[in-house]
Amino acid sequence: MGGGAGAILAIGLLVLTPLPRPRFEPAVAGSVPATGDLPLVVDAGGDTRRPTADAPTETPFTPVIDLAAIADLCTALSRVDSSAALPDMLARAAALLDASGIIVWLGSGDELFAATSHGYHPRVISRLGAIPRDADNATADAWRTGETRTVAGDAMANGAIVAPMFGPDTCIGVLAAEVRHGREQDESTRAVTMMVAAQLAMILGAWPAPSEARAAEG
């Protein structure tokens, strides 16, 4: 039960509630430590050394977008004719986006419902409530405005990208991806999320509204 509650909290922080963006402080003269104060590092040959003051101690993460894999996924999405194929499609999308989880939210009336997902336990998804259209969070905002929103990650939590999904006349829902390694700040990753959302909209636009489907099942 504790694990489920933790997962719900993570979704709430990363997808539902906008987090404040980190504030970057300007460098202060004289703040660079002396060479003797820098940490020891081990090079590729196994030798221990102390880096110079002007040498970086780590290589920044650079997102890589696999265009061929994205094209294959979009082609596969265009051929989906059953909801049974969606879990595999979302898994492939998560791998391309470096996402730990994805939730597809569909609109019904003035609320969004979690229609399908990848990366979260089914019990966690079943415990998510509806999101009102006027809610003050990134998911509802992307639905209202029809614009992609991001939630900044930090050292304790992943970031998120929320992309709207459009039908012929209106925004039918959003695709929310919990992304790692600062991917929410990468323009290419945001663009790919929007592409996947657009392809999903073509499939999901013909689905019954989530609340209607649940009523029929009951």
ROSE-4610 file (N, C-alpha, C; in Angstrom, 1 decimal, always signed):
// ROSE-4610
residu = [M/M/M/G/G/G/G/G/G/G/G/G/A/A/A/G/G/G/A/A/A/I/I/I/L/L/L/A/A/A/I/I/I/G/G/G/L/L/L/L/L/L/V/V/V/L/L/L/T/T/T/P/P/P/L/L/L/P/P/P/R/R/R/P/P/P/R/R/R/F/F/F/E/E/E/P/P/P/A/A/A/V/V/V/A/A/A/G/G/G/S/S/S/V/V/V/P/P/P/A/A/A/T/T/T/G/G/G/D/D/D/L/L/L/P/P/P/L/L/L/V/V/V/V/V/V/D/D/D/A/A/A/G/G/G/G/G/G/D/D/D/T/T/T/R/R/R/R/R/R/P/P/P/T/T/T/A/A/A/D/D/D/A/A/A/P/P/P/T/T/T/E/E/E/T/T/T/P/P/P/F/F/F/T/T/T/P/P/P/V/V/V/I/I/I/D/D/D/L/L/L/A/A/A/A/A/A/I/I/I/A/A/A/D/D/D/L/L/L/C/C/C/T/T/T/A/A/A/L/L/L/S/S/S/R/R/R/V/V/V/D/D/D/S/S/S/S/S/S/A/A/A/A/A/A/L/L/L/P/P/P/D/D/D/M/M/M/L/L/L/A/A/A/R/R/R/A/A/A/A/A/A/A/A/A/L/L/L/L/L/L/D/D/D/A/A/A/S/S/S/G/G/G/I/I/I/I/I/I/V/V/V/W/W/W/L/L/L/G/G/G/S/S/S/G/G/G/D/D/D/E/E/E/L/L/L/F/F/F/A/A/A/A/A/A/T/T/T/S/S/S/H/H/H/G/G/G/Y/Y/Y/H/H/H/P/P/P/R/R/R/V/V/V/I/I/I/S/S/S/R/R/R/L/L/L/G/G/G/A/A/A/I/I/I/P/P/P/R/R/R/D/D/D/A/A/A/D/D/D/N/N/N/A/A/A/T/T/T/A/A/A/D/D/D/A/A/A/W/W/W/R/R/R/T/T/T/G/G/G/E/E/E/T/T/T/R/R/R/T/T/T/V/V/V/A/A/A/G/G/G/D/D/D/A/A/A/M/M/M/A/A/A/N/N/N/G/G/G/A/A/A/I/I/I/V/V/V/A/A/A/P/P/P/M/M/M/F/F/F/G/G/G/P/P/P/D/D/D/T/T/T/C/C/C/I/I/I/G/G/G/V/V/V/L/L/L/A/A/A/A/A/A/E/E/E/V/V/V/R/R/R/H/H/H/G/G/G/R/R/R/E/E/E/Q/Q/Q/D/D/D/E/E/E/S/S/S/T/T/T/R/R/R/A/A/A/V/V/V/T/T/T/M/M/M/M/M/M/V/V/V/A/A/A/A/A/A/Q/Q/Q/L/L/L/A/A/A/M/M/M/I/I/I/L/L/L/G/G/G/A/A/A/W/W/W/P/P/P/A/A/A/P/P/P/S/S/S/E/E/E/A/A/A/R/R/R/A/A/A/A/A/A/E/E/E/G/G/G]
num = [1/1/1/2/2/2/3/3/3/4/4/4/5/5/5/6/6/6/7/7/7/8/8/8/9/9/9/10/10/10/11/11/11/12/12/12/13/13/13/14/14/14/15/15/15/16/16/16/17/17/17/18/18/18/19/19/19/20/20/20/21/21/21/22/22/22/23/23/23/24/24/24/25/25/25/26/26/26/27/27/27/28/28/28/29/29/29/30/30/30/31/31/31/32/32/32/33/33/33/34/34/34/35/35/35/36/36/36/37/37/37/38/38/38/39/39/39/40/40/40/41/41/41/42/42/42/43/43/43/44/44/44/45/45/45/46/46/46/47/47/47/48/48/48/49/49/49/50/50/50/51/51/51/52/52/52/53/53/53/54/54/54/55/55/55/56/56/56/57/57/57/58/58/58/59/59/59/60/60/60/61/61/61/62/62/62/63/63/63/64/64/64/65/65/65/66/66/66/67/67/67/68/68/68/69/69/69/70/70/70/71/71/71/72/72/72/73/73/73/74/74/74/75/75/75/76/76/76/77/77/77/78/78/78/79/79/79/80/80/80/81/81/81/82/82/82/83/83/83/84/84/84/85/85/85/86/86/86/87/87/87/88/88/88/89/89/89/90/90/90/91/91/91/92/92/92/93/93/93/94/94/94/95/95/95/96/96/96/97/97/97/98/98/98/99/99/99/100/100/100/101/101/101/102/102/102/103/103/103/104/104/104/105/105/105/106/106/106/107/107/107/108/108/108/109/109/109/110/110/110/111/111/111/112/112/112/113/113/113/114/114/114/115/115/115/116/116/116/117/117/117/118/118/118/119/119/119/120/120/120/121/121/121/122/122/122/123/123/123/124/124/124/125/125/125/126/126/126/127/127/127/128/128/128/129/129/129/130/130/130/131/131/131/132/132/132/133/133/133/134/134/134/135/135/135/136/136/136/137/137/137/138/138/138/139/139/139/140/140/140/141/141/141/142/142/142/143/143/143/144/144/144/145/145/145/146/146/146/147/147/147/148/148/148/149/149/149/150/150/150/151/151/151/152/152/152/153/153/153/154/154/154/155/155/155/156/156/156/157/157/157/158/158/158/159/159/159/160/160/160/161/161/161/162/162/162/163/163/163/164/164/164/165/165/165/166/166/166/167/167/167/168/168/168/169/169/169/170/170/170/171/171/171/172/172/172/173/173/173/174/174/174/175/175/175/176/176/176/177/177/177/178/178/178/179/179/179/180/180/180/181/181/181/182/182/182/183/183/183/184/184/184/185/185/185/186/186/186/187/187/187/188/188/188/189/189/189/190/190/190/191/191/191/192/192/192/193/193/193/194/194/194/195/195/195/196/196/196/197/197/197/198/198/198/199/199/199/200/200/200/201/201/201/202/202/202/203/203/203/204/204/204/205/205/205/206/206/206/207/207/207/208/208/208/209/209/209/210/210/210/211/211/211/212/212/212/213/213/213/214/214/214/215/215/215/216/216/216/217/217/217/218/218/218]
x = [+0.8/+0.0/+0.9/+2.0/+2.9/+3.5/+3.8/+4.4/+3.4/+2.1/+1.0/+0.8/+0.9/+0.7/+1.8/+3.1/+4.2/+4.1/+3.6/+3.5/+2.5/+1.3/+0.3/+0.9/+1.7/+2.3/+3.2/+4.0/+4.9/+4.2/+3.1/+2.2/+1.7/+1.2/+0.7/+1.7/+2.9/+4.0/+4.4/+4.6/+5.2/+4.2/+3.0/+2.0/+0.9/+0.5/-0.7/-0.4/+0.7/+0.9/+2.2/+2.1/+3.3/+4.3/+5.5/+6.6/+7.3/+7.8/+8.6/+9.9/+10.3/+11.5/+12.7/+13.8/+15.0/+15.5/+16.1/+16.6/+18.1/+18.7/+20.2/+20.8/+21.8/+22.5/+23.7/+24.0/+25.2/+26.4/+27.5/+28.7/+29.3/+30.0/+30.6/+32.1/+32.8/+34.2/+34.9/+35.9/+36.6/+35.9/+34.7/+34.0/+34.5/+35.4/+36.0/+37.0/+36.8/+37.8/+39.2/+40.1/+41.5/+41.7/+42.7/+42.9/+43.0/+43.6/+43.8/+42.4/+41.4/+40.1/+39.2/+39.6/+38.7/+38.7/+37.6/+37.6/+38.4/+38.9/+39.7/+38.8/+39.2/+38.4/+39.3/+38.6/+39.3/+39.1/+40.2/+40.0/+39.7/+39.6/+39.2/+40.2/+41.5/+42.5/+42.6/+41.8/+41.8/+42.7/+43.4/+44.4/+43.6/+44.0/+43.4/+44.1/+43.4/+44.0/+43.1/+43.6/+42.9/+42.7/+41.5/+41.3/+41.8/+42.2/+42.5/+41.3/+41.5/+40.4/+39.5/+40.0/+39.2/+38.7/+38.9/+38.4/+37.1/+36.1/+34.9/+35.0/+34.3/+34.4/+33.4/+32.4/+31.5/+31.0/+30.5/+30.0/+28.5/+28.1/+26.6/+25.8/+24.6/+23.8/+23.2/+23.4/+22.9/+21.8/+20.5/+19.5/+19.7/+19.4/+19.6/+18.2/+17.8/+16.5/+16.7/+16.1/+16.3/+15.1/+15.4/+14.4/+13.8/+14.6/+14.1/+13.1/+13.4/+12.5/+11.2/+11.3/+10.1/+9.2/+9.9/+9.1/+8.4/+9.1/+8.5/+7.3/+7.5/+6.4/+5.2/+5.4/+4.3/+3.5/+4.3/+3.7/+2.9/+3.4/+2.7/+1.4/+1.5/+0.3/-0.8/-0.4/-1.4/-2.1/-1.6/-2.2/-2.9/-2.9/-3.6/-5.1/-5.7/-7.1/-7.8/-7.1/-7.6/-6.9/-7.7/-7.1/-6.1/-6.1/-5.2/-3.8/-3.6/-2.3/-1.6/-2.4/-1.9/-0.8/-0.9/+0.2/+1.5/+1.6/+2.9/+3.4/+2.4/+2.7/+3.3/+2.6/+3.0/+4.4/+4.7/+6.0/+7.1/+6.8/+7.8/+8.0/+6.9/+7.0/+7.8/+7.6/+8.3/+9.8/+10.2/+11.6/+12.2/+11.5/+12.0/+12.2/+11.2/+11.2/+12.0/+12.6/+13.3/+12.3/+11.1/+10.0/+9.8/+9.7/+9.4/+8.0/+7.1/+5.7/+5.0/+3.9/+3.0/+1.6/+0.8/-0.6/-1.4/-2.4/-3.2/-4.5/-4.8/-6.0/-7.0/-8.2/-9.2/-10.3/-10.8/-11.8/-13.2/-14.0/-15.5/-16.2/-17.0/-17.6/-16.5/-16.5/-15.5/-14.5/-14.2/-13.2/-12.3/-11.1/-10.2/-10.1/-10.1/-10.0/-8.7/-8.0/-6.9/-7.5/-7.2/-7.8/-6.9/-5.6/-4.7/-3.3/-2.4/-1.1/+0.0/+1.2/+2.4/+3.3/+3.9/+4.9/+4.3/+3.0/+2.4/+1.6/+1.5/+0.7/-0.7/-1.5/-2.9/-3.7/-3.3/-4.0/-3.7/-2.6/-2.3/-3.2/-3.3/-4.1/-5.6/-6.0/-7.4/-7.8/-6.8/-7.0/-6.9/-6.5/-6.5/-7.9/-8.2/-9.5/-9.5/-10.7/-10.9/-10.2/-9.7/-9.1/-10.1/-10.6/-11.5/-10.8/-11.6/-11.1/-10.4/-10.9/-10.3/-9.3/-8.8/-7.8/-6.5/-5.8/-4.5/-3.4/-3.2/-2.1/-1.8/-0.6/-0.1/-1.0/-1.6/-2.5/-3.7/-4.4/-5.6/-5.3/-4.2/-3.8/-3.6/-2.9/-2.6/-3.9/-4.9/-6.2/-7.0/-7.0/-7.7/-7.1/-5.8/-5.2/-4.8/-4.7/-4.3/-2.8/-2.0/-0.6/+0.2/+1.4/+2.2/+2.8/+2.7/+3.2/+4.3/+5.2/+6.2/+6.2/+6.7/+6.9/+8.4/+9.1/+10.5/+10.8/+11.8/+12.3/+13.4/+13.8/+14.9/+15.7/+16.6/+17.4/+16.5/+15.3/+14.5/+13.4/+13.0/+11.9/+12.1/+11.5/+11.6/+10.7/+10.9/+10.1/+9.0/+8.2/+7.1/+6.8/+6.3/+5.9/+4.4/+3.6/+2.1/+1.7/+1.4/+1.0/-0.5/-1.1/-2.6/-2.8/-4.0/-4.4/-5.7/-5.6/-6.7/-7.6/-8.9/-9.9/-10.1/-11.1/-11.4/-11.8/-12.5/-13.1/-12.6/-11.9/-11.5/-10.4/-9.9/-8.8/-9.5/-9.2/-9.9/-9.3/-8.0/-7.3/-5.8/-5.0/-3.6/-2.8/-1.5/-0.6/+0.4/+0.6/+1.5/+2.6/+3.8/+5.0/+5.9/+6.2/+7.1/+8.5/+9.3/+10.6/+11.8/+12.9/+14.1/+15.2/+16.2/+17.4/+17.2/+16.2/+16.0/+15.4/+14.8/+14.3/+13.2/+12.5/+11.4/+12.0/+13.3/+13.9/+14.4/+14.4/+14.9/+13.8/+14.1/+13.1/+12.7/+13.7/+13.4/+12.5/+12.8/+11.9/+10.5/+10.3/+9.0/+8.3/+9.0/+8.4/+8.0/+8.8/+8.4/+7.2/+7.1/+5.9/+4.7/+4.8/+3.7/+3.3/+4.3/+4.0/+3.3/+3.7/+3.0/+1.6/+1.4/+0.1/-0.8/-0.3/-1.1/-1.5/-0.6/-1.0/-2.0/-1.8/-2.8/-4.2/-4.2/-5.5/-6.3/-5.6/-6.3/-7.0/-6.4/-6.9/-8.0/-7.7/-8.6/-9.8/-9.8/-10.9/-12.2/-12.1/-13.2/-13.7/-12.9/-13.3/-14.5/-15.3/-16.3/-15.7/-16.4/-15.9/-15.6/-14.5/-14.2/-15.3/-16.1/-17.1/-18.3/-18.5/-19.6/-19.2/-17.9/-17.4/-17.5/-17.1/-17.2/-18.6/-19.5/-20.9/-21.4/-21.0/-21.4/-20.9/-19.6/-19.0/-19.8/-20.2/-20.9/-22.3]
y = [-1.2/+0.0/+1.2/+1.2/+2.3/+2.6/+1.6/+1.8/+2.5/+2.1/+2.7/+4.1/+4.4/+5.8/+6.7/+6.1/+6.9/+7.1/+6.2/+6.4/+7.4/+7.4/+8.5/+9.8/+9.9/+11.2/+11.7/+10.7/+11.1/+11.6/+11.0/+11.4/+12.8/+13.0/+14.3/+15.4/+15.1/+16.2/+16.4/+15.4/+15.5/+15.8/+15.4/+15.5/+16.5/+16.5/+17.3/+18.6/+18.8/+20.1/+20.7/+21.9/+22.6/+22.8/+22.5/+22.7/+24.0/+24.7/+25.9/+25.5/+26.3/+26.0/+26.4/+25.6/+25.9/+27.3/+28.0/+29.3/+29.1/+29.7/+29.6/+30.8/+30.7/+31.8/+32.1/+33.4/+33.7/+33.3/+33.0/+32.7/+33.8/+33.6/+34.6/+34.5/+35.6/+35.6/+35.0/+34.2/+33.5/+32.3/+31.9/+30.8/+29.5/+29.4/+28.2/+27.7/+26.4/+25.9/+25.7/+25.8/+25.6/+24.1/+23.9/+22.5/+21.5/+21.8/+20.8/+20.5/+21.3/+21.0/+20.2/+20.0/+19.3/+17.8/+17.1/+15.7/+14.9/+13.7/+12.8/+12.1/+11.8/+11.1/+9.9/+8.9/+7.8/+7.8/+7.8/+7.9/+6.5/+6.5/+5.3/+4.2/+4.5/+3.5/+3.0/+3.6/+3.1/+3.9/+4.9/+5.7/+6.8/+7.1/+8.1/+9.4/+10.5/+11.8/+12.9/+14.1/+15.2/+16.2/+16.5/+17.4/+18.8/+19.5/+20.9/+21.8/+23.0/+23.8/+24.1/+24.2/+24.6/+23.4/+22.2/+21.0/+20.5/+20.1/+19.7/+18.3/+18.1/+16.9/+15.8/+16.2/+15.3/+15.7/+14.8/+15.1/+15.4/+16.5/+16.8/+15.8/+15.4/+14.5/+15.2/+14.6/+15.1/+14.2/+14.6/+13.8/+13.4/+12.2/+11.7/+11.2/+11.7/+11.4/+10.5/+9.3/+8.3/+8.5/+9.3/+9.6/+8.4/+7.4/+6.2/+5.5/+5.4/+4.7/+5.5/+6.8/+7.7/+7.5/+7.4/+7.2/+5.8/+4.8/+3.5/+3.5/+4.2/+4.3/+5.0/+6.1/+6.8/+6.0/+5.2/+4.3/+3.3/+2.7/+1.6/+2.2/+3.4/+4.0/+4.3/+4.6/+4.9/+3.6/+2.5/+1.2/+0.5/+1.1/+0.5/+0.5/-0.7/-0.8/-1.4/-1.5/-2.1/-1.5/-1.3/-0.7/-1.7/-3.0/-3.9/-3.7/-2.9/-2.6/-1.4/-0.6/+0.6/+0.4/-0.6/-0.7/-0.8/-1.6/-1.8/-0.5/+0.3/+1.6/+2.6/+2.6/+3.5/+3.1/+1.8/+1.3/+1.8/+1.7/+2.2/+3.7/+4.4/+5.8/+6.2/+5.5/+5.8/+5.6/+4.5/+4.3/+5.4/+5.9/+7.0/+8.3/+8.5/+9.8/+9.7/+8.6/+8.4/+8.7/+8.2/+8.4/+7.2/+7.5/+6.4/+6.0/+6.9/+6.6/+7.5/+7.1/+7.9/+7.6/+8.7/+8.6/+9.3/+8.7/+9.3/+9.8/+11.1/+11.6/+12.0/+11.5/+11.9/+12.7/+13.7/+14.6/+14.0/+14.3/+14.0/+15.1/+15.9/+17.0/+18.0/+18.3/+19.3/+18.6/+17.3/+16.6/+15.7/+15.5/+14.6/+13.3/+12.1/+10.8/+10.1/+9.4/+8.5/+7.4/+7.4/+6.3/+5.1/+5.4/+4.3/+4.8/+3.9/+4.3/+3.3/+3.7/+2.8/+3.2/+2.2/+2.5/+2.6/+2.6/+2.7/+1.5/+1.0/-0.1/+0.2/-0.8/-0.5/+0.0/-0.4/+0.0/+1.5/+2.0/+3.4/+4.2/+3.8/+4.5/+4.5/+3.3/+3.2/+4.2/+4.6/+5.4/+6.9/+7.2/+8.6/+9.1/+10.3/+10.8/+11.7/+12.2/+13.0/+14.4/+15.0/+16.4/+17.4/+18.3/+19.3/+20.2/+20.7/+21.5/+22.8/+23.3/+24.6/+24.4/+23.1/+22.8/+23.6/+24.0/+24.7/+23.8/+23.1/+22.2/+22.1/+21.5/+21.5/+20.6/+19.6/+18.7/+19.4/+20.0/+20.8/+22.0/+22.6/+23.8/+23.4/+22.3/+21.9/+21.6/+21.0/+20.7/+22.0/+22.9/+24.2/+25.0/+25.1/+26.1/+25.4/+24.1/+23.4/+23.6/+23.9/+24.1/+23.2/+22.8/+21.9/+22.6/+21.9/+22.4/+21.5/+22.0/+21.2/+21.5/+20.5/+20.6/+20.3/+21.2/+21.1/+20.0/+19.2/+18.2/+18.8/+18.1/+18.5/+17.3/+17.4/+16.3/+15.3/+15.6/+14.6/+14.0/+14.6/+14.2/+14.4/+13.5/+13.7/+14.9/+15.3/+16.3/+15.7/+16.5/+16.0/+16.9/+16.3/+17.0/+16.6/+17.6/+17.4/+18.0/+17.1/+17.6/+17.3/+18.3/+18.2/+17.3/+16.6/+15.8/+16.4/+16.6/+17.3/+16.4/+16.6/+16.0/+17.0/+16.8/+17.7/+19.1/+19.2/+20.4/+20.9/+20.1/+20.5/+19.6/+20.0/+19.2/+18.1/+16.9/+15.8/+15.2/+15.7/+15.2/+15.5/+14.9/+15.2/+13.9/+14.0/+12.9/+13.5/+12.8/+13.3/+12.3/+12.7/+11.8/+12.3/+11.4/+11.7/+11.3/+12.3/+12.2/+12.3/+11.6/+11.7/+12.6/+12.8/+13.5/+14.9/+15.6/+16.9/+17.0/+15.9/+15.9/+16.9/+17.3/+18.3/+19.6/+19.8/+21.1/+20.9/+19.7/+19.5/+19.7/+20.6/+20.9/+19.7/+18.9/+17.7/+16.7/+16.5/+15.6/+16.1/+17.4/+18.0/+17.8/+18.0/+17.9/+16.4/+15.5/+14.1/+13.7/+14.3/+14.1/+14.6/+15.7/+16.3/+15.4/+14.9/+14.0/+12.7/+12.1/+10.9/+11.3/+12.4/+12.8/+13.0/+13.6/+13.8/+12.5/+11.5/+10.2/+9.5/+9.6/+9.0/+9.6/+10.9/+11.6/+11.0/+10.6/+10.0/+8.7/+8.0/+6.7/+6.9/+7.7/+7.8/+8.7/+9.5/+10.4/+9.6/+8.4/+7.6/+6.8/+6.8/+6.1/+6.8/+6.0/+6.6/+7.4/+8.4/+9.2/+8.2/+8.4/+7.5/+7.3/+8.4/+8.2/+7.3/+7.5/+6.7/+5.2/+5.0/+3.6/+2.9/+3.6/+3.0/+2.8/+3.6/+3.4/+2.2/+2.0/+0.8/-0.5/-0.4/-1.6/-2.0/-0.9/-1.1/-1.6]
z = [+0.0/+0.0/+0.0/+0.8/+0.8/-0.5/-1.3/-2.6/-3.6/-3.4/-4.3/-3.9/-2.6/-2.2/-2.7/-2.7/-3.2/-4.6/-5.4/-6.8/-7.2/-6.4/-6.6/-6.3/-5.2/-4.9/-6.0/-6.6/-7.7/-8.9/-9.2/-10.4/-10.1/-8.8/-8.5/-8.6/-8.2/-8.2/-9.6/-10.4/-11.7/-12.8/-12.7/-13.8/-13.5/-12.3/-12.0/-11.5/-10.7/-10.1/-10.6/-11.2/-11.7/-10.6/-10.8/-9.8/-10.2/-9.2/-9.5/-10.2/-11.2/-11.9/-11.0/-11.1/-10.3/-10.7/-9.6/-9.9/-10.0/-11.0/-11.2/-10.7/-9.8/-9.2/-10.1/-10.3/-11.1/-10.4/-11.2/-10.6/-9.9/-8.8/-8.0/-8.1/-8.4/-8.5/-7.3/-7.6/-6.5/-5.9/-6.5/-5.9/-6.4/-7.4/-7.9/-7.0/-6.5/-5.5/-6.0/-5.2/-5.6/-6.0/-6.8/-7.4/-6.3/-5.2/-4.1/-3.5/-3.7/-3.0/-3.9/-5.2/-6.1/-5.8/-6.0/-5.7/-6.6/-6.1/-6.9/-7.9/-9.1/-10.1/-10.6/-11.1/-11.7/-13.2/-14.0/-15.4/-16.0/-17.4/-18.1/-17.9/-17.6/-17.4/-16.0/-15.1/-13.7/-12.8/-13.4/-12.6/-11.9/-10.6/-9.8/-10.1/-10.3/-10.5/-10.0/-9.9/-9.4/-10.6/-11.0/-12.2/-11.9/-12.9/-12.8/-12.6/-12.1/-11.7/-12.9/-14.1/-15.3/-16.0/-15.5/-16.2/-15.6/-16.4/-15.9/-15.2/-14.1/-13.4/-13.9/-14.7/-15.3/-16.6/-17.4/-18.8/-18.7/-19.2/-19.1/-20.0/-19.5/-20.3/-21.5/-22.7/-23.9/-24.5/-24.6/-25.1/-26.5/-26.9/-28.2/-28.7/-29.9/-30.5/-31.6/-31.6/-32.7/-33.7/-34.8/-35.7/-36.4/-36.7/-37.4/-36.5/-35.2/-34.2/-34.1/-34.1/-34.0/-35.2/-36.4/-37.6/-37.5/-37.1/-36.9/-36.0/-34.9/-33.9/-34.5/-35.1/-35.7/-36.8/-37.5/-38.5/-37.8/-36.8/-36.0/-35.4/-34.9/-34.3/-35.3/-36.5/-37.5/-38.0/-37.6/-38.0/-36.8/-35.7/-34.5/-34.8/-34.6/-34.8/-33.5/-32.4/-31.2/-30.0/-28.9/-27.7/-27.1/-27.5/-26.9/-27.4/-28.5/-29.0/-28.3/-27.6/-27.0/-25.9/-25.0/-24.0/-24.7/-25.7/-26.4/-27.0/-27.6/-28.2/-27.2/-26.0/-25.0/-24.4/-24.4/-23.9/-24.9/-26.1/-27.1/-27.1/-26.8/-26.7/-25.5/-24.4/-23.1/-23.3/-24.1/-24.3/-25.1/-26.1/-27.0/-26.2/-25.3/-24.6/-23.3/-22.9/-21.7/-20.5/-20.7/-19.7/-18.8/-17.5/-16.5/-16.5/-17.0/-17.1/-18.0/-18.5/-19.4/-19.1/-19.0/-18.8/-19.9/-20.5/-21.5/-20.8/-20.7/-20.1/-21.2/-21.1/-22.1/-21.4/-22.1/-21.6/-21.7/-20.7/-20.7/-20.0/-20.7/-20.1/-19.6/-18.4/-17.8/-17.0/-17.3/-16.5/-17.4/-16.9/-17.5/-16.7/-17.5/-16.8/-17.4/-16.5/-16.9/-17.7/-19.0/-19.9/-20.1/-20.2/-20.3/-19.9/-19.6/-19.1/-19.4/-19.1/-19.1/-18.0/-17.3/-16.2/-14.8/-14.6/-13.3/-13.0/-11.8/-11.4/-11.7/-12.2/-12.4/-11.2/-10.0/-8.8/-8.6/-9.0/-8.8/-9.8/-11.0/-12.0/-11.6/-11.1/-10.7/-9.5/-8.8/-7.6/-8.0/-9.2/-9.7/-9.9/-9.4/-9.6/-10.9/-11.2/-12.4/-12.1/-13.2/-13.1/-13.6/-12.8/-13.3/-14.4/-15.3/-16.4/-15.9/-14.8/-14.3/-13.2/-13.1/-12.1/-12.4/-11.3/-11.4/-11.5/-12.6/-12.8/-14.3/-14.6/-16.0/-16.9/-16.4/-17.2/-17.6/-16.7/-17.0/-17.9/-17.6/-18.4/-19.9/-20.1/-21.5/-22.2/-21.5/-22.0/-22.4/-21.5/-21.7/-22.8/-22.8/-23.8/-25.1/-25.1/-26.3/-26.6/-25.5/-25.7/-24.8/-25.3/-24.5/-23.2/-22.1/-20.9/-20.3/-19.5/-18.9/-17.4/-16.7/-15.2/-15.0/-14.4/-14.2/-13.2/-13.5/-12.5/-11.7/-10.7/-9.8/-9.3/-8.3/-7.9/-7.2/-6.8/-6.1/-6.9/-8.1/-8.8/-10.3/-11.1/-12.6/-13.0/-14.3/-14.9/-15.6/-16.3/-17.1/-18.3/-19.3/-20.5/-20.8/-20.9/-21.1/-22.5/-23.4/-24.8/-25.1/-25.6/-25.9/-27.1/-27.1/-28.2/-28.8/-30.1/-30.8/-31.6/-31.5/-32.5/-33.6/-34.4/-35.5/-35.0/-33.9/-33.4/-32.1/-31.3/-30.0/-29.4/-28.3/-27.6/-26.8/-27.1/-26.5/-25.3/-25.0/-23.9/-24.0/-23.1/-23.1/-22.9/-23.4/-23.1/-22.1/-21.0/-19.9/-19.7/-20.0/-19.9/-18.7/-17.8/-16.7/-17.2/-17.5/-18.2/-17.2/-17.6/-16.7/-17.4/-16.6/-17.1/-17.7/-17.2/-17.7/-19.1/-19.5/-20.9/-21.1/-20.1/-20.3/-20.8/-20.6/-21.1/-22.6/-23.1/-24.5/-25.5/-26.5/-27.5/-28.3/-28.7/-29.5/-28.8/-27.5/-26.8/-26.6/-26.4/-26.4/-27.7/-28.8/-30.2/-30.4/-30.0/-30.2/-29.4/-28.2/-27.3/-28.0/-28.7/-29.4/-30.6/-31.3/-32.4/-32.0/-30.9/-30.4/-29.9/-29.3/-28.9/-30.1/-31.2/-32.4/-33.0/-33.0/-33.5/-32.6/-31.3/-30.4/-30.5/-30.8/-30.9/-32.1/-33.1/-34.3/-33.9/-33.0/-32.6/-31.5/-30.5/-29.3/-29.6/-30.6/-30.9/-31.1/-31.6/-31.9/-30.6/-29.5/-28.3/-27.6/-26.9/-26.1/-24.9/-24.5/-23.3/-22.1/-21.4/-20.3/-19.3/-18.9/-17.9/-18.5/-19.8/-20.4/-20.5/-20.8/-20.9/-19.5/-18.5/-17.1/-16.7/-17.1/-16.8/-17.5/-18.8/-19.5/-18.9/-18.4/-17.8/-16.5/-15.8/-14.5/-14.7]
